[in-house]
Amino acid sequence: MKTNLVKLDKLLVNRKFVKSKIIAQEYIKSGRVFVDGIKVLKIASQVPSEISIKIDLPEKKWVSRGAFKLLRALDVFKVSPKGKECVDIGASTGGFTDVLLSRGANQVYAIDVGYGQLAWKLRNDNRVVVLERTNAKFLTIDMLNNKKMDIIVSDASFISIRLLLKPLEKLLKDDGIMIVLLKPQFEVSKDKVGKGVVTDHKLHSTIIDKLINFIDKETKMKLLDITYSPIRGPEGNIEFLLYLCLKESVVQIVKNIDINAIVLDAHKNTEFSNESRATCND
C-alpha cells in the first residue's frame, strides 16, 4: 500500500496543531516539532499523513502576528539584535519590539504616532523606552538619549518609506543597519490601488525598483538584500522587507537581487493574516 506523504507544515495545520503554515514553519525551525519521537528541523520535510506528531509548545506568545515579519527578516538577512541598541518605528502593539527583545536586544525605543497601543508586558519592560505621539520624521538623537542606534526597524503605515529614510539614517551608527517593511499601497498614487490593495506583481516590481533607485540617489543608504513578509497585511497586501546599511560602511559584496523572482515568490508563498490588535495566541 502506497504511503501518502504530506509536507510537515501543511500537516500541522490540517491536524489543527496551529492555525497557519507560517506558525507551523516557525515551530519546525525552532526545533519544537517531533515526528515519531524524532525532532524535525526541515520545513520541506514530507511525512506520512498518519504519523505520530508532537509539538513542544512555547510558553512565549508574540504580542502580534507582526512578529513573524521581523522574524523572517532577521533569519533571512542573518541579523542578530543581541546586545544592540534598537529603534522600532511604528511600534503599535509591539510585534517587532517583542522579537528584538526575545533575540537579546539591549534596549528598544518603541516609537509610534499613536497612543496606548503598546502591549502591557512591553510597556513595563525596563529595556523598552516608549515614545508615543511621536512622528518618526521628526525623531532626533536627543530623543534617543543622544545615542546613535545599531538597528532601526520600521513597520510604519500611511506614509511612504521615502519620507522616513533620510531622517532615520542620521540616527544610525556608522556600522548600523536598518530593516524596513515596504507596504506598496503607500508608495503609489490612489488610482493604482484598487480597494486599498496592490495586486499586480508587475506593479510590485516597479515600486521596488523605483524605491531602490531613490535609496541609491537620494539617501546615504545602500540596499543589501530584500525578502517578502510571510504574512500579508490586514487587507491582503503583500509586503516586503528591505535590509539597508550606510553606503560608507559597506564591506560585504552586495549580491545581485532578482526583484521579479522575489515578487513572484511572494505572490505564491505568502498567507493572508487575520492580524488584529489582540494578543497572538497561536
Secondary structure as UniProt FT lines:
FT   STRAND          5..7
FT   HELIX           8..14
FT   TURN            15..16
FT   HELIX           21..29
FT   TURN            30..31
FT   STRAND          33..35
FT   TURN            36..37
FT   STRAND          38..39
FT   TURN            43..44
FT   STRAND          46..48
FT   TURN            49..50
FT   STRAND          53..55
FT   TURN            65..66
FT   HELIX           67..77
FT   TURN            82..83
FT   STRAND          85..89
FT   TURN            92..93
FT   HELIX           95..102
FT   TURN            103..104
FT   STRAND          107..111
FT   HELIX           120..123
FT   TURN            126..127
FT   STRAND          128..131
FT   HELIX           136..138
FT   HELIX           141..144
FT   TURN            145..146
FT   STRAND          149..154
FT   HELIX           162..169
FT   TURN            170..171
FT   STRAND          172..182
FT   HELIX           184..186
FT   HELIX           190..192
FT   TURN            195..196
FT   HELIX           201..218
FT   STRAND          221..228
FT   TURN            234..235
FT   STRAND          240..246
FT   HELIX           247..249
FT   HELIX           259..269
//
